Amino acid sequence: MIHYIDDEAMIRDLFKNFIALTNYKSKGFSSGEDYLEYLDSPSFVQPMAIISDVTMTGMNGYDLTLEIRKRYPSQKIIICTGNPDEQHYASAVRQLCYTLDKPFNPKRLISILDSLSSCDRSHKIGTKNKYFKQCEFGINHACPMYKQV
């Protein structure tokens, strides 16, 4: 399961359609607040990964990431933005698995999801590796899964 959060309906539709091209199921949300409401509900099902926009009405993607980390420190999170800058990447490298710049290539999104899925499987089988070798960040990344090893 992949959860995606974006306040633009057109972008949510893109995520829905691109994720549908894979073997992953997905669920979309229109704001960080909506997502946190779902996250705290009895019907919440933890996803393999979360994709969130940075700039949204209300809570931004970085604040949403911090709230998610309070509840699920090992959650795989991808942040996407149409306005990447140095601050974006400085924040991202400390909190996230990947960043995705808008506009993005659907193949890049699918590649990221496949990589995260492989990472997930690697950690579930109890690999002895200190980090997932296919991760583009490598050992210097503050990977939430690395902290669990």
Summary of the structure (lengths in Angstrom):
residues: 149
radius of gyration: 14.4
end to end distance: 23.3
largest distance: 41.9
contacts: 448
relative contact order: 0.14
helix: 44%
strand: 15%
